[in-house]
Amino acid sequence: MTGYVFHHSKAEKLLHPKRRELIAPEKVISLLNVSEHDIVADLGAGNGYFAVPIAKRAKTVYAVDVQQQMLDLLQQHAEREGVKNVSYIVSDVAKTTISPQSVDKGLMAFVLHEVDDREAVFAEIARIMKLNGAFMLIEWEAVESEMGPPLHERIPSHQLMDETKAHFAHVELVHFHPSVYGIIVKHCHAS
């Protein structure tokens, strides 16, 4: 991780209604085609903005975060929503304890720009994904916007597309908002 990690004391910002205008969890669930049979990994789950709605649809969600405090907040959020199928994993996103090829779908939202070694993250995604699984990387576009990190910390979508194409055979770009994009990678035997 870079020197900066989004601090748990600001976690309420992550559930702010204004975030829904940028990216609604339902849109991510739909694009990933999450079903009740799926095991889903949320790497850098924070306090559950995506993990809790996904858990309402999926069989199991592995919520991974480097901060125990974030996972505590996620657990409270899940309990308020009556969600019981979340596994809480304190871990760096580049080296989780998730079993190899055990995840059907996954996402990492607004985390990759905080990671020093993106190659390690791509390798971890490839390691945990089942064949034909789908994983979505959600990031801030390199444009000025009201929310999000400073411009110099953002990863332009064309740059992240190039990086992911070097690791995954099938890569698709979607824009949720002018300042938010997603890259869906499909895990096949190309690497």
KATADA-V707209 format. One record per pair of residues at least 4 apart in sequence whose C-alpha atoms are under 7 Angstrom apart, sorted by the first residue. I is the first residue (numbers start at 1). J is the second residue. If there is no record, write none. Layout:
i:j
I:J
I:J
This chain:
i:j
1:114
1:115
1:116
2:114
2:115
2:116
4:114
5:114
8:69
8:70
11:47
12:16
14:49
15:49
19:23
20:24
22:176
22:177
22:180
23:176
25:29
25:50
25:53
26:30
27:31
28:32
29:33
29:34
29:54
30:34
32:105
32:134
34:38
34:57
34:58
35:57
35:58
36:57
36:58
36:59
37:58
37:59
38:58
38:59
38:60
38:104
38:105
39:58
39:59
39:60
39:61
39:103
39:104
39:105
40:60
40:61
40:62
40:103
40:104
40:105
40:106
41:61
41:62
41:63
41:103
41:105
41:106
41:107
42:51
42:62
42:63
42:64
42:106
42:107
42:108
43:63
43:64
43:65
43:93
43:107
43:108
44:64
44:65
44:93
44:108
44:111
45:51
45:63
45:64
45:65
46:65
46:70
46:71
46:74
47:70
47:71
47:73
47:74
48:52
48:74
48:77
50:54
51:55
51:61
51:63
52:56
52:78
52:83
54:58
55:59
55:60
55:61
55:83
55:85
55:86
56:83
59:85
60:85
60:86
61:85
61:86
61:87
62:86
62:87
62:88
62:89
63:86
63:87
63:88
63:89
64:88
64:89
64:90
64:91
64:93
65:70
65:71
65:89
65:90
65:91
65:92
66:90
66:91
66:92
67:71
67:90
68:72
68:90
69:73
70:74
71:75
71:88
72:76
73:77
74:78
75:79
76:80
77:81
78:82
78:83
79:83
91:95
91:96
92:96
93:121
94:120
94:121
94:124
95:124
98:128
99:128
100:127
100:128
101:127
101:128
101:129
101:130
102:128
102:129
102:130
103:128
103:129
103:130
104:129
104:130
104:133
104:134
105:133
105:134
105:135
106:134
106:135
106:136
107:135
107:136
107:137
108:136
108:137
108:138
109:137
109:138
109:139
110:138
110:139
110:140
111:115
113:153
113:154
113:155
117:121
118:122
119:123
120:124
121:125
122:126
122:167
123:127
124:128
125:129
126:187
129:133
129:187
131:187
131:188
132:186
132:187
132:188
133:186
133:187
134:184
134:185
134:186
134:187
135:184
135:185
135:186
136:182
136:183
136:184
136:185
137:182
137:183
137:184
138:181
138:182
138:183
139:180
139:181
139:182
140:148
140:154
140:155
140:179
140:180
140:181
141:154
141:155
141:156
141:157
141:179
141:180
141:181
142:151
142:154
142:155
142:156
143:151
143:179
144:151
145:179
149:153
149:154
150:154
155:159
155:160
156:160
157:161
158:162
159:163
160:164
161:165
162:166
164:168
165:169
165:171
167:191
168:185
168:186
168:187
168:190
168:191
169:188
169:190
170:185
170:186
171:183
171:184
171:185
171:186
172:183
172:184
172:185
173:182
173:183
173:184
174:181
174:182
174:183
175:180
175:181
175:182
176:180
176:181
177:181
